[in-house]
Amino acid sequence: MRIGELSHQSGVSRRALRYYEEQGLLVPQRGCNGYREYAEDAALIVSQIKGLYLSGLNSEAIRRYLPCARGQTPQLEMCAELRADLLERAAALDDDARTAARQRDILLGHLS
């Protein structure tokens, strides 16, 4: 399928799809006319990429973990390494949330 069709199927802009390609996350073939040709499972891969970005991973981490991700988000099956990285990220977000709550309480205390 071509980029326009993939964009329509996945709900991701053509620009984002080209960015995924630049980052090595999505690799289309090139037809003899030079147009990008995506495999039939490209929409699933794009869904996985979106889910991994939304979880806070950067392009480098997604490139490393994408081959072990299976299924559609949010029920993404993953290898142990990806699972551990996401659990670590979740713990860091919990720490950030606690810090933000403390700072908010202090700020509101100044306003009392």
N, C-alpha and C positions, 0 to 999 in steps of 0.2 A: 504494500500500500504506500501511497505517497504521503508527504508531510501534511498536506491539508486534511486528508482523511484521518490520519493518526491524531491530528490536533482536534478534530471534531469528535472522534471516538473517545479520546482520553480527557477532553476538557482542558487541555494544556495548550498554551499558545505556541505558534510556530517558532517564535523567538526562544521560548523556554526549551523547546525540543532541540533547536540548534545549540543552545547552551549546554544541554545534556550531552550532545554529541561532542562539543568542544572539550568537555570535562572527561570524556571517555566513558560515560555512563550508558550511552545508547549508540550503537554502531550500525548505521544503515549501510546497505550496499549501494553502489552507484550504477544506474542503468547506463546503457550505451549513449543515452542522451544527456547524461550527467546528473539527472534527477535522483534525489534520495529515494531509495526503495526500502521500506521497513518490513520486517518479518511479520507474520500473522500474530505472534505473541507480543508484539511491541507495546500494545496498549496495556497489557498486564505488567510488563517491565516498567512502563511509565508510572503506573499506579504504585508499584513498589518504590520507585525513586521518590515520588511525591511523599509517600508515607515516611520514608526514611529521612527526607529533608524536614518534614513536620516534626519528627521526633528529636530534631536538633543536631543531626549528624551533618558534617560538611561533605563536600564532594569527594575528598580523598578517602574518608571513611566509607562513604557509600560505594565508591569504586572497589574498595577492598572487600566489603561485605555483600555486595549485590549478588555475586555468584552463589552464595549460600542461602539467599532469601528465596522462599518458595511460597506460593499462594498469594492471595490478595490481602491488602491491608484492610481493616485492622487485624485480621486473623493471619498475619504474616508468620509463617513458620521460619525458623532461623537456626543457624548453627550456634553452638555453645559460645563461641567467641563474640558473635554479634549480640546474643542475649546478655552476656556479661557486660559488654560495653553499654548497652541500653540501660541495664540495671544501675550501672555506675552513674550514667547521665541522670537517671531519675533521682538517685540519692543526692547528687549535686544540686538539682533543681529544688529538692526538699530543703536543703541547706539555704539556698538562695531565698526561698519563700519565708523561712523562719527569720532570716536576717532582715528581709523587707518588712515583715510584720513588726519586728522590734523597732526598726527605724520609724515606721509609721506611728507606733505607740509613743515614741519619744517626741516626734514632731507634733502629734496631737496634744501631748502633755504641755508643750510650749504654748499652745493656743488656749489652754484652759485658764 
